[in-house]
Amino acid sequence: MPIFEYVCKKCKNQFEELVFSQDEQAVCPSCGSTRTEKLMSCCRSKVGGGPNMDSPAAQASPAPSGGGCSGCSGGSCSTCH
Ligand SMILES: [Zn+2]
């Protein structure tokens, strides 16, 4: 489970958060604000861009098509089986 560093935009508090989901919004433990920004520990110079720019999920293999063949979309025709 990855641990990310966050900074609170409201009170400038920095904290670490265990992240279960990539788009989970961290809550500041100091003031309870959700206006937090993720810090990339490896490359902090470009903080402020889109949060999904360097997401490892973007490089993952594409999702399976769902099992359908070119003749159907549900995977239930004779070609599929
Ligand atoms: Zn805060």
PDB file of the backbone (N, CA, C, O) and the ligand in Angstrom, with CONECT records:
HET     ZN  A 101       1
ATOM      1  N   MET A   1       0.851  -1.209   0.000  1.00  0.00           N
ATOM      2  CA  MET A   1       0.000   0.000   0.000  1.00  0.00           C
ATOM      3  C   MET A   1       0.878   1.247   0.000  1.00  0.00           C
ATOM      4  O   MET A   1       1.702   1.425   0.897  1.00  0.00           O
ATOM      5  N   PRO A   2       0.714   2.078  -0.961  1.00  0.00           N
ATOM      6  CA  PRO A   2       1.589   3.258  -1.057  1.00  0.00           C
ATOM      7  C   PRO A   2       1.236   4.330  -0.043  1.00  0.00           C
ATOM      8  O   PRO A   2       0.069   4.552   0.282  1.00  0.00           O
ATOM      9  N   ILE A   3       2.258   4.974   0.437  1.00  0.00           N
ATOM     10  CA  ILE A   3       2.048   6.104   1.344  1.00  0.00           C
ATOM     11  C   ILE A   3       2.460   7.373   0.617  1.00  0.00           C
ATOM     12  O   ILE A   3       3.588   7.486   0.138  1.00  0.00           O
ATOM     13  N   PHE A   4       1.547   8.320   0.537  1.00  0.00           N
ATOM     14  CA  PHE A   4       1.824   9.574  -0.142  1.00  0.00           C
ATOM     15  C   PHE A   4       1.909  10.713   0.865  1.00  0.00           C
ATOM     16  O   PHE A   4       1.297  10.683   1.933  1.00  0.00           O
ATOM     17  N   GLU A   5       2.680  11.702   0.489  1.00  0.00           N
ATOM     18  CA  GLU A   5       2.740  12.907   1.296  1.00  0.00           C
ATOM     19  C   GLU A   5       1.750  13.919   0.752  1.00  0.00           C
ATOM     20  O   GLU A   5       1.604  14.075  -0.460  1.00  0.00           O
ATOM     21  N   TYR A   6       1.084  14.590   1.643  1.00  0.00           N
ATOM     22  CA  TYR A   6       0.120  15.618   1.253  1.00  0.00           C
ATOM     23  C   TYR A   6       0.457  16.918   1.975  1.00  0.00           C
ATOM     24  O   TYR A   6       1.083  16.924   3.035  1.00  0.00           O
ATOM     25  N   VAL A   7       0.029  18.000   1.376  1.00  0.00           N
ATOM     26  CA  VAL A   7       0.093  19.288   2.061  1.00  0.00           C
ATOM     27  C   VAL A   7      -1.299  19.894   2.034  1.00  0.00           C
ATOM     28  O   VAL A   7      -1.986  19.857   1.013  1.00  0.00           O
ATOM     29  N   CYS A   8      -1.704  20.448   3.157  1.00  0.00           N
ATOM     30  CA  CYS A   8      -3.021  21.077   3.250  1.00  0.00           C
ATOM     31  C   CYS A   8      -2.926  22.495   2.714  1.00  0.00           C
ATOM     32  O   CYS A   8      -2.054  23.270   3.106  1.00  0.00           O
ATOM     33  N   LYS A   9      -3.845  22.818   1.807  1.00  0.00           N
ATOM     34  CA  LYS A   9      -3.822  24.171   1.237  1.00  0.00           C
ATOM     35  C   LYS A   9      -4.387  25.198   2.223  1.00  0.00           C
ATOM     36  O   LYS A   9      -4.186  26.402   2.066  1.00  0.00           O
ATOM     37  N   LYS A  10      -5.077  24.714   3.212  1.00  0.00           N
ATOM     38  CA  LYS A  10      -5.737  25.630   4.137  1.00  0.00           C
ATOM     39  C   LYS A  10      -4.802  26.041   5.280  1.00  0.00           C
ATOM     40  O   LYS A  10      -4.676  27.225   5.591  1.00  0.00           O
ATOM     41  N   CYS A  11      -4.146  25.047   5.906  1.00  0.00           N
ATOM     42  CA  CYS A  11      -3.311  25.372   7.058  1.00  0.00           C
ATOM     43  C   CYS A  11      -1.842  25.043   6.817  1.00  0.00           C
ATOM     44  O   CYS A  11      -1.017  25.166   7.723  1.00  0.00           O
ATOM     45  N   LYS A  12      -1.514  24.621   5.585  1.00  0.00           N
ATOM     46  CA  LYS A  12      -0.128  24.335   5.200  1.00  0.00           C
ATOM     47  C   LYS A  12       0.482  23.155   5.961  1.00  0.00           C
ATOM     48  O   LYS A  12       1.698  22.966   5.971  1.00  0.00           O
ATOM     49  N   ASN A  13      -0.366  22.388   6.579  1.00  0.00           N
ATOM     50  CA  ASN A  13       0.124  21.228   7.302  1.00  0.00           C
ATOM     51  C   ASN A  13       0.536  20.131   6.322  1.00  0.00           C
ATOM     52  O   ASN A  13      -0.177  19.849   5.359  1.00  0.00           O
ATOM     53  N   GLN A  14       1.683  19.519   6.573  1.00  0.00           N
ATOM     54  CA  GLN A  14       2.106  18.393   5.749  1.00  0.00           C
ATOM     55  C   GLN A  14       1.922  17.108   6.539  1.00  0.00           C
ATOM     56  O   GLN A  14       2.240  17.032   7.726  1.00  0.00           O
ATOM     57  N   PHE A  15       1.401  16.100   5.849  1.00  0.00           N
ATOM     58  CA  PHE A  15       1.163  14.826   6.525  1.00  0.00           C
ATOM     59  C   PHE A  15       1.274  13.698   5.520  1.00  0.00           C
ATOM     60  O   PHE A  15       1.248  13.906   4.308  1.00  0.00           O
ATOM     61  N   GLU A  16       1.401  12.491   6.065  1.00  0.00           N
ATOM     62  CA  GLU A  16       1.466  11.307   5.209  1.00  0.00           C
ATOM     63  C   GLU A  16       0.166  10.539   5.337  1.00  0.00           C
ATOM     64  O   GLU A  16      -0.453  10.485   6.400  1.00  0.00           O
ATOM     65  N   GLU A  17      -0.227   9.946   4.220  1.00  0.00           N
ATOM     66  CA  GLU A  17      -1.513   9.259   4.213  1.00  0.00           C
ATOM     67  C   GLU A  17      -1.364   7.940   3.456  1.00  0.00           C
ATOM     68  O   GLU A  17      -0.773   7.885   2.377  1.00  0.00           O
ATOM     69  N   LEU A  18      -1.911   6.894   4.043  1.00  0.00           N
ATOM     70  CA  LEU A  18      -1.984   5.617   3.339  1.00  0.00           C
ATOM     71  C   LEU A  18      -3.085   5.719   2.291  1.00  0.00           C
ATOM     72  O   LEU A  18      -4.231   6.028   2.615  1.00  0.00           O
ATOM     73  N   VAL A  19      -2.739   5.463   1.055  1.00  0.00           N
ATOM     74  CA  VAL A  19      -3.708   5.645  -0.023  1.00  0.00           C
ATOM     75  C   VAL A  19      -4.167   4.293  -0.544  1.00  0.00           C
ATOM     76  O   VAL A  19      -3.359   3.481  -0.995  1.00  0.00           O
ATOM     77  N   PHE A  20      -5.441   4.064  -0.480  1.00  0.00           N
ATOM     78  CA  PHE A  20      -6.006   2.808  -0.973  1.00  0.00           C
ATOM     79  C   PHE A  20      -6.477   2.951  -2.411  1.00  0.00           C
ATOM     80  O   PHE A  20      -6.487   1.989  -3.179  1.00  0.00           O
ATOM     81  N   SER A  21      -6.865   4.164  -2.755  1.00  0.00           N
ATOM     82  CA  SER A  21      -7.354   4.423  -4.101  1.00  0.00           C
ATOM     83  C   SER A  21      -6.649   5.650  -4.665  1.00  0.00           C
ATOM     84  O   SER A  21      -6.391   6.615  -3.947  1.00  0.00           O
ATOM     85  N   GLN A  22      -6.342   5.601  -5.953  1.00  0.00           N
ATOM     86  CA  GLN A  22      -5.577   6.686  -6.565  1.00  0.00           C
ATOM     87  C   GLN A  22      -6.287   8.036  -6.463  1.00  0.00           C
ATOM     88  O   GLN A  22      -5.640   9.069  -6.295  1.00  0.00           O
ATOM     89  N   ASP A  23      -7.588   8.027  -6.563  1.00  0.00           N
ATOM     90  CA  ASP A  23      -8.294   9.301  -6.568  1.00  0.00           C
ATOM     91  C   ASP A  23      -8.957   9.596  -5.221  1.00  0.00           C
ATOM     92  O   ASP A  23      -9.874  10.411  -5.122  1.00  0.00           O
ATOM     93  N   GLU A  24      -8.473   8.920  -4.210  1.00  0.00           N
ATOM     94  CA  GLU A  24      -9.013   9.189  -2.883  1.00  0.00           C
ATOM     95  C   GLU A  24      -8.533  10.554  -2.401  1.00  0.00           C
ATOM     96  O   GLU A  24      -7.365  10.910  -2.562  1.00  0.00           O
ATOM     97  N   GLN A  25      -9.444  11.303  -1.813  1.00  0.00           N
ATOM     98  CA  GLN A  25      -9.085  12.632  -1.334  1.00  0.00           C
ATOM     99  C   GLN A  25      -8.668  12.549   0.119  1.00  0.00           C
ATOM    100  O   GLN A  25      -9.449  12.138   0.977  1.00  0.00           O
ATOM    101  N   ALA A  26      -7.449  12.935   0.390  1.00  0.00           N
ATOM    102  CA  ALA A  26      -6.954  12.890   1.760  1.00  0.00           C
ATOM    103  C   ALA A  26      -7.550  14.034   2.576  1.00  0.00           C
ATOM    104  O   ALA A  26      -7.835  15.113   2.058  1.00  0.00           O
ATOM    105  N   VAL A  27      -7.726  13.766   3.847  1.00  0.00           N
ATOM    106  CA  VAL A  27      -8.271  14.781   4.748  1.00  0.00           C
ATOM    107  C   VAL A  27      -7.168  15.214   5.702  1.00  0.00           C
ATOM    108  O   VAL A  27      -6.474  14.389   6.297  1.00  0.00           O
ATOM    109  N   CYS A  28      -7.027  16.516   5.830  1.00  0.00           N
ATOM    110  CA  CYS A  28      -6.005  17.056   6.715  1.00  0.00           C
ATOM    111  C   CYS A  28      -6.308  16.670   8.160  1.00  0.00           C
ATOM    112  O   CYS A  28      -7.396  16.956   8.662  1.00  0.00           O
ATOM    113  N   PRO A  29      -5.355  16.022   8.834  1.00  0.00           N
ATOM    114  CA  PRO A  29      -5.596  15.614  10.223  1.00  0.00           C
ATOM    115  C   PRO A  29      -5.567  16.798  11.179  1.00  0.00           C
ATOM    116  O   PRO A  29      -5.989  16.684  12.330  1.00  0.00           O
ATOM    117  N   SER A  30      -5.077  17.915  10.708  1.00  0.00           N
ATOM    118  CA  SER A  30      -4.952  19.082  11.578  1.00  0.00           C
ATOM    119  C   SER A  30      -6.220  19.918  11.612  1.00  0.00           C
ATOM    120  O   SER A  30      -6.690  20.303  12.683  1.00  0.00           O
ATOM    121  N   CYS A  31      -6.782  20.203  10.419  1.00  0.00           N
ATOM    122  CA  CYS A  31      -7.949  21.088  10.378  1.00  0.00           C
ATOM    123  C   CYS A  31      -9.164  20.409   9.750  1.00  0.00           C
ATOM    124  O   CYS A  31     -10.251  20.987   9.728  1.00  0.00           O
ATOM    125  N   GLY A  32      -8.993  19.208   9.247  1.00  0.00           N
ATOM    126  CA  GLY A  32     -10.128  18.479   8.704  1.00  0.00           C
ATOM    127  C   GLY A  32     -10.508  18.885   7.295  1.00  0.00           C
ATOM    128  O   GLY A  32     -11.530  18.432   6.781  1.00  0.00           O
ATOM    129  N   SER A  33      -9.708  19.730   6.658  1.00  0.00           N
ATOM    130  CA  SER A  33     -10.018  20.191   5.321  1.00  0.00           C
ATOM    131  C   SER A  33      -9.690  19.116   4.286  1.00  0.00           C
ATOM    132  O   SER A  33      -8.743  18.347   4.448  1.00  0.00           O
ATOM    133  N   THR A  34     -10.485  19.080   3.228  1.00  0.00           N
ATOM    134  CA  THR A  34     -10.180  18.158   2.138  1.00  0.00           C
ATOM    135  C   THR A  34      -9.427  18.861   1.020  1.00  0.00           C
ATOM    136  O   THR A  34      -9.157  18.267  -0.024  1.00  0.00           O
ATOM    137  N   ARG A  35      -9.096  20.098   1.235  1.00  0.00           N
ATOM    138  CA  ARG A  35      -8.334  20.841   0.226  1.00  0.00           C
ATOM    139  C   ARG A  35      -6.860  20.506   0.403  1.00  0.00           C
ATOM    140  O   ARG A  35      -6.067  21.327   0.863  1.00  0.00           O
ATOM    141  N   THR A  36      -6.519  19.301   0.033  1.00  0.00           N
ATOM    142  CA  THR A  36      -5.147  18.833   0.184  1.00  0.00           C
ATOM    143  C   THR A  36      -4.550  18.545  -1.170  1.00  0.00           C
ATOM    144  O   THR A  36      -5.262  18.258  -2.133  1.00  0.00           O
ATOM    145  N   GLU A  37      -3.253  18.624  -1.235  1.00  0.00           N
ATOM    146  CA  GLU A  37      -2.559  18.403  -2.497  1.00  0.00           C
ATOM    147  C   GLU A  37      -1.509  17.325  -2.293  1.00  0.00           C
ATOM    148  O   GLU A  37      -0.739  17.357  -1.334  1.00  0.00           O
ATOM    149  N   LYS A  38      -1.493  16.372  -3.212  1.00  0.00           N
ATOM    150  CA  LYS A  38      -0.548  15.269  -3.099  1.00  0.00           C
ATOM    151  C   LYS A  38       0.842  15.728  -3.517  1.00  0.00           C
ATOM    152  O   LYS A  38       1.010  16.427  -4.517  1.00  0.00           O
ATOM    153  N   LEU A  39       1.820  15.328  -2.742  1.00  0.00           N
ATOM    154  CA  LEU A  39       3.201  15.634  -3.082  1.00  0.00           C
ATOM    155  C   LEU A  39       3.865  14.370  -3.599  1.00  0.00           C
ATOM    156  O   LEU A  39       3.785  13.305  -2.986  1.00  0.00           O
ATOM    157  N   MET A  40       4.512  14.511  -4.724  1.00  0.00           N
ATOM    158  CA  MET A  40       5.259  13.379  -5.251  1.00  0.00           C
ATOM    159  C   MET A  40       6.650  13.384  -4.623  1.00  0.00           C
ATOM    160  O   MET A  40       7.444  14.294  -4.862  1.00  0.00           O
ATOM    161  N   SER A  41       6.933  12.378  -3.830  1.00  0.00           N
ATOM    162  CA  SER A  41       8.182  12.375  -3.078  1.00  0.00           C
ATOM    163  C   SER A  41       9.396  12.250  -3.993  1.00  0.00           C
ATOM    164  O   SER A  41      10.504  12.636  -3.621  1.00  0.00           O
ATOM    165  N   CYS A  42       9.179  11.706  -5.195  1.00  0.00           N
ATOM    166  CA  CYS A  42      10.322  11.510  -6.074  1.00  0.00           C
ATOM    167  C   CYS A  42      10.611  12.756  -6.913  1.00  0.00           C
ATOM    168  O   CYS A  42      11.750  12.989  -7.318  1.00  0.00           O
ATOM    169  N   CYS A  43       9.568  13.555  -7.171  1.00  0.00           N
ATOM    170  CA  CYS A  43       9.771  14.715  -8.031  1.00  0.00           C
ATOM    171  C   CYS A  43       8.850  15.839  -7.588  1.00  0.00           C
ATOM    172  O   CYS A  43       7.759  16.003  -8.133  1.00  0.00           O
ATOM    173  N   ARG A  44       9.270  16.587  -6.635  1.00  0.00           N
ATOM    174  CA  ARG A  44       8.386  17.572  -6.025  1.00  0.00           C
ATOM    175  C   ARG A  44       8.363  18.895  -6.776  1.00  0.00           C
ATOM    176  O   ARG A  44       7.590  19.788  -6.428  1.00  0.00           O
ATOM    177  N   SER A  45       9.182  19.032  -7.781  1.00  0.00           N
ATOM    178  CA  SER A  45       9.316  20.341  -8.408  1.00  0.00           C
ATOM    179  C   SER A  45       8.090  20.734  -9.218  1.00  0.00           C
ATOM    180  O   SER A  45       7.878  21.913  -9.503  1.00  0.00           O
ATOM    181  N   LYS A  46       7.279  19.740  -9.591  1.00  0.00           N
ATOM    182  CA  LYS A  46       6.158  20.030 -10.485  1.00  0.00           C
ATOM    183  C   LYS A  46       4.818  19.846  -9.793  1.00  0.00           C
ATOM    184  O   LYS A  46       3.852  19.415 -10.423  1.00  0.00           O
ATOM    185  N   VAL A  47       4.746  20.161  -8.528  1.00  0.00           N
ATOM    186  CA  VAL A  47       3.485  20.045  -7.812  1.00  0.00           C
ATOM    187  C   VAL A  47       2.501  21.084  -8.326  1.00  0.00           C
ATOM    188  O   VAL A  47       2.876  22.243  -8.505  1.00  0.00           O
ATOM    189  N   GLY A  48       1.286  20.710  -8.561  1.00  0.00           N
ATOM    190  CA  GLY A  48       0.286  21.660  -9.019  1.00  0.00           C
ATOM    191  C   GLY A  48      -0.343  21.246 -10.329  1.00  0.00           C
ATOM    192  O   GLY A  48      -1.358  21.812 -10.736  1.00  0.00           O
ATOM    193  N   GLY A  49       0.249  20.259 -11.003  1.00  0.00           N
ATOM    194  CA  GLY A  49      -0.331  19.786 -12.245  1.00  0.00           C
ATOM    195  C   GLY A  49      -1.472  18.827 -11.979  1.00  0.00           C
ATOM    196  O   GLY A  49      -1.895  18.663 -10.835  1.00  0.00           O
ATOM    197  N   GLY A  50      -1.963  18.203 -13.010  1.00  0.00           N
ATOM    198  CA  GLY A  50      -3.032  17.236 -12.851  1.00  0.00           C
ATOM    199  C   GLY A  50      -2.570  16.065 -12.016  1.00  0.00           C
ATOM    200  O   GLY A  50      -1.442  15.600 -12.174  1.00  0.00           O
ATOM    201  N   PRO A  51      -3.417  15.582 -11.134  1.00  0.00           N
ATOM    202  CA  PRO A  51      -3.018  14.497 -10.243  1.00  0.00           C
ATOM    203  C   PRO A  51      -2.805  13.173 -10.957  1.00  0.00           C
ATOM    204  O   PRO A  51      -2.157  12.274 -10.421  1.00  0.00           O
ATOM    205  N   ASN A  52      -3.341  13.048 -12.153  1.00  0.00           N
ATOM    206  CA  ASN A  52      -3.229  11.777 -12.860  1.00  0.00           C
ATOM    207  C   ASN A  52      -2.146  11.785 -13.934  1.00  0.00           C
ATOM    208  O   ASN A  52      -2.015  10.829 -14.698  1.00  0.00           O
ATOM    209  N   MET A  53      -1.378  12.856 -13.991  1.00  0.00           N
ATOM    210  CA  MET A  53      -0.364  12.966 -15.036  1.00  0.00           C
ATOM    211  C   MET A  53       0.631  11.816 -14.998  1.00  0.00           C
ATOM    212  O   MET A  53       0.956  11.224 -16.028  1.00  0.00           O
ATOM    213  N   ASP A  54       1.115  11.504 -13.779  1.00  0.00           N
ATOM    214  CA  ASP A  54       2.150  10.484 -13.654  1.00  0.00           C
ATOM    215  C   ASP A  54       1.613   9.215 -12.999  1.00  0.00           C
ATOM    216  O   ASP A  54       2.361   8.434 -12.411  1.00  0.00           O
ATOM    217  N   SER A  55       0.331   9.034 -13.115  1.00  0.00           N
ATOM    218  CA  SER A  55      -0.263   7.870 -12.468  1.00  0.00           C
ATOM    219  C   SER A  55       0.251   6.583 -13.100  1.00  0.00           C
ATOM    220  O   SER A  55       0.231   6.434 -14.321  1.00  0.00           O
ATOM    221  N   PRO A  56       0.712   5.654 -12.265  1.00  0.00           N
ATOM    222  CA  PRO A  56       1.160   4.367 -12.815  1.00  0.00           C
ATOM    223  C   PRO A  56       0.032   3.594 -13.457  1.00  0.00           C
ATOM    224  O   PRO A  56       0.275   2.713 -14.282  1.00  0.00           O
ATOM    225  N   ALA A  57      -1.200   3.908 -13.091  1.00  0.00           N
ATOM    226  CA  ALA A  57      -2.337   3.211 -13.676  1.00  0.00           C
ATOM    227  C   ALA A  57      -2.478   3.529 -15.160  1.00  0.00           C
ATOM    228  O   ALA A  57      -3.033   2.734 -15.918  1.00  0.00           O
ATOM    229  N   ALA A  58      -1.975   4.693 -15.574  1.00  0.00           N
ATOM    230  CA  ALA A  58      -2.075   5.084 -16.968  1.00  0.00           C
ATOM    231  C   ALA A  58      -1.209   4.213 -17.855  1.00  0.00           C
ATOM    232  O   ALA A  58      -1.432   4.117 -19.062  1.00  0.00           O
ATOM    233  N   GLN A  59      -0.208   3.573 -17.239  1.00  0.00           N
ATOM    234  CA  GLN A  59       0.699   2.740 -18.017  1.00  0.00           C
ATOM    235  C   GLN A  59       0.324   1.266 -17.928  1.00  0.00           C
ATOM    236  O   GLN A  59       0.927   0.418 -18.585  1.00  0.00           O
ATOM    237  N   ALA A  60      -0.662   0.982 -17.122  1.00  0.00           N
ATOM    238  CA  ALA A  60      -1.078  -0.410 -16.978  1.00  0.00           C
ATOM    239  C   ALA A  60      -1.729  -0.903 -18.274  1.00  0.00           C
ATOM    240  O   ALA A  60      -2.143  -0.107 -19.117  1.00  0.00           O
ATOM    241  N   SER A  61      -1.810  -2.210 -18.415  1.00  0.00           N
ATOM    242  CA  SER A  61      -2.409  -2.764 -19.615  1.00  0.00           C
ATOM    243  C   SER A  61      -3.880  -2.381 -19.673  1.00  0.00           C
ATOM    244  O   SER A  61      -4.538  -2.270 -18.639  1.00  0.00           O
ATOM    245  N   PRO A  62      -4.391  -2.182 -20.875  1.00  0.00           N
ATOM    246  CA  PRO A  62      -5.796  -1.796 -21.003  1.00  0.00           C
ATOM    247  C   PRO A  62      -6.736  -2.856 -20.458  1.00  0.00           C
ATOM    248  O   PRO A  62      -6.407  -4.041 -20.405  1.00  0.00           O
ATOM    249  N   ALA A  63      -7.892  -2.406 -20.061  1.00  0.00           N
ATOM    250  CA  ALA A  63      -8.866  -3.332 -19.485  1.00  0.00           C
ATOM    251  C   ALA A  63      -9.322  -4.331 -20.539  1.00  0.00           C
ATOM    252  O   ALA A  63      -9.368  -4.016 -21.728  1.00  0.00           O
ATOM    253  N   PRO A  64      -9.658  -5.528 -20.098  1.00  0.00           N
ATOM    254  CA  PRO A  64     -10.172  -6.516 -21.054  1.00  0.00           C
ATOM    255  C   PRO A  64     -11.442  -6.012 -21.719  1.00  0.00           C
ATOM    256  O   PRO A  64     -12.207  -5.248 -21.130  1.00  0.00           O
ATOM    257  N   SER A  65     -11.657  -6.447 -22.949  1.00  0.00           N
ATOM    258  CA  SER A  65     -12.761  -5.908 -23.723  1.00  0.00           C
ATOM    259  C   SER A  65     -14.109  -6.366 -23.200  1.00  0.00           C
ATOM    260  O   SER A  65     -15.135  -5.805 -23.583  1.00  0.00           O
ATOM    261  N   GLY A  66     -14.133  -7.350 -22.353  1.00  0.00           N
ATOM    262  CA  GLY A  66     -15.392  -7.808 -21.807  1.00  0.00           C
ATOM    263  C   GLY A  66     -15.778  -9.201 -22.298  1.00  0.00           C
ATOM    264  O   GLY A  66     -16.794  -9.753 -21.876  1.00  0.00           O
ATOM    265  N   GLY A  67     -14.982  -9.754 -23.169  1.00  0.00           N
ATOM    266  CA  GLY A  67     -15.224 -11.121 -23.594  1.00  0.00           C
ATOM    267  C   GLY A  67     -15.998 -11.218 -24.883  1.00  0.00           C
ATOM    268  O   GLY A  67     -16.175 -12.316 -25.411  1.00  0.00           O
ATOM    269  N   GLY A  68     -16.464 -10.102 -25.404  1.00  0.00           N
ATOM    270  CA  GLY A  68     -17.230 -10.160 -26.635  1.00  0.00           C
ATOM    271  C   GLY A  68     -16.325 -10.305 -27.840  1.00  0.00           C
ATOM    272  O   GLY A  68     -15.177  -9.864 -27.805  1.00  0.00           O
ATOM    273  N   CYS A  69     -16.811 -10.904 -28.887  1.00  0.00           N
ATOM    274  CA  CYS A  69     -16.053 -10.992 -30.121  1.00  0.00           C
ATOM    275  C   CYS A  69     -16.481  -9.845 -31.037  1.00  0.00           C
ATOM    276  O   CYS A  69     -17.280  -8.998 -30.639  1.00  0.00           O
ATOM    277  N   SER A  70     -15.961  -9.817 -32.237  1.00  0.00           N
ATOM    278  CA  SER A  70     -16.311  -8.728 -33.140  1.00  0.00           C
ATOM    279  C   SER A  70     -17.764  -8.782 -33.584  1.00  0.00           C
ATOM    280  O   SER A  70     -18.294  -7.796 -34.095  1.00  0.00           O
ATOM    281  N   GLY A  71     -18.407  -9.916 -33.395  1.00  0.00           N
ATOM    282  CA  GLY A  71     -19.781 -10.064 -33.846  1.00  0.00           C
ATOM    283  C   GLY A  71     -20.803  -9.714 -32.786  1.00  0.00           C
ATOM    284  O   GLY A  71     -21.987  -9.590 -33.097  1.00  0.00           O
ATOM    285  N   CYS A  72     -20.377  -9.551 -31.534  1.00  0.00           N
ATOM    286  CA  CYS A  72     -21.308  -9.199 -30.481  1.00  0.00           C
ATOM    287  C   CYS A  72     -20.556  -8.447 -29.404  1.00  0.00           C
ATOM    288  O   CYS A  72     -19.330  -8.357 -29.453  1.00  0.00           O
ATOM    289  N   SER A  73     -21.252  -7.920 -28.458  1.00  0.00           N
ATOM    290  CA  SER A  73     -20.598  -7.174 -27.404  1.00  0.00           C
ATOM    291  C   SER A  73     -20.753  -7.827 -26.038  1.00  0.00           C
ATOM    292  O   SER A  73     -20.169  -7.361 -25.059  1.00  0.00           O
ATOM    293  N   GLY A  74     -21.504  -8.859 -25.967  1.00  0.00           N
ATOM    294  CA  GLY A  74     -21.779  -9.445 -24.654  1.00  0.00           C
ATOM    295  C   GLY A  74     -21.066 -10.761 -24.402  1.00  0.00           C
ATOM    296  O   GLY A  74     -21.141 -11.306 -23.301  1.00  0.00           O
ATOM    297  N   GLY A  75     -20.373 -11.279 -25.412  1.00  0.00           N
ATOM    298  CA  GLY A  75     -19.682 -12.543 -25.211  1.00  0.00           C
ATOM    299  C   GLY A  75     -20.629 -13.730 -25.156  1.00  0.00           C
ATOM    300  O   GLY A  75     -20.353 -14.711 -24.465  1.00  0.00           O
ATOM    301  N   SER A  76     -21.729 -13.654 -25.868  1.00  0.00           N
ATOM    302  CA  SER A  76     -22.725 -14.726 -25.741  1.00  0.00           C
ATOM    303  C   SER A  76     -23.085 -15.367 -27.073  1.00  0.00           C
ATOM    304  O   SER A  76     -24.001 -16.188 -27.135  1.00  0.00           O
ATOM    305  N   CYS A  77     -22.374 -15.002 -28.144  1.00  0.00           N
ATOM    306  CA  CYS A  77     -22.717 -15.622 -29.418  1.00  0.00           C
ATOM    307  C   CYS A  77     -21.928 -16.904 -29.598  1.00  0.00           C
ATOM    308  O   CYS A  77     -21.089 -17.234 -28.759  1.00  0.00           O
ATOM    309  N   SER A  78     -22.174 -17.615 -30.647  1.00  0.00           N
ATOM    310  CA  SER A  78     -21.553 -18.923 -30.843  1.00  0.00           C
ATOM    311  C   SER A  78     -20.064 -18.800 -31.072  1.00  0.00           C
ATOM    312  O   SER A  78     -19.316 -19.722 -30.745  1.00  0.00           O
ATOM    313  N   THR A  79     -19.604 -17.668 -31.633  1.00  0.00           N
ATOM    314  CA  THR A  79     -18.181 -17.473 -31.870  1.00  0.00           C
ATOM    315  C   THR A  79     -17.417 -17.324 -30.570  1.00  0.00           C
ATOM    316  O   THR A  79     -16.263 -17.736 -30.452  1.00  0.00           O
ATOM    317  N   CYS A  80     -18.085 -16.726 -29.598  1.00  0.00           N
ATOM    318  CA  CYS A  80     -17.437 -16.504 -28.309  1.00  0.00           C
ATOM    319  C   CYS A  80     -17.218 -17.808 -27.566  1.00  0.00           C
ATOM    320  O   CYS A  80     -16.230 -17.958 -26.847  1.00  0.00           O
ATOM    321  N   HIS A  81     -18.107 -18.724 -27.731  1.00  0.00           N
ATOM    322  CA  HIS A  81     -18.004 -19.969 -26.993  1.00  0.00           C
ATOM    323  C   HIS A  81     -17.456 -21.042 -27.906  1.00  0.00           C
ATOM    324  O   HIS A  81     -17.286 -22.185 -27.482  1.00  0.00           O
TER     325      HIS A  81
HETATM  326 ZN    ZN A 101      -5.234  21.626   7.273  1.00  0.00          ZN2+
END
